[in-house]
Amino acid sequence: VFLIRSQDGWQTTVIPNHAEIKAYRQQPSQGIIMVCLQICPNGKCSDDYVGFGMSGEHGGSRIEISVDDKMVTQVHNFDKECHVLGHDEGIRWGAGQAGDGRYKLRIRLVAKVKGLDRIIDYATKVSSIIII
């Protein structure tokens, strides 16, 4: 689990890492990326939590993600906590930036209050990133 906070700006990771490739990669991926957010306890999120597709007071806040420097423009709900990431051409991201099945993900939380983008203390937790 890792925390994404609005005040931290863009956070970057490369997935899968070399150890994950060695341990789990038996065949090339299809280039489909799923991000799972941590479910709020008893379905009740704290006031500072932002997830995909939230409305109400967090309706202007959003999670922004890029994969290999291409912005995610679609988020397809897989289940209550996991979402398949897409772009203008679909949900497959190809073979990764270097052609090796690894992807550079950048993620940030943009908090919007009263019509103005500004940094406030909102957060979300990513429980896993899955490549299919």
Sequence and secondary structure as in RCSB ss.txt:
>XXXX:A:sequence
VFLIRSQDGWQTTVIPNHAEIKAYRQQPSQGIIMVCLQICPNGKCSDDYVGFGMSGEHGGSRIEISVDDKMVTQV
HNFDKECHVLGHDEGIRWGAGQAGDGRYKLRIRLVAKVKGLDRIIDYATKVSSIIII
>XXXX:A:secstr
 EEEEGGG  EEEEES HHHHHHH SS   SBEEEEE   GGG   TTB  TT  GGGTT EEEEEETTEE  EE
EE SSSEEEEEBTTBSB TT TTSSS EEEEEEEE EETTEE     EEEEEEEEE 
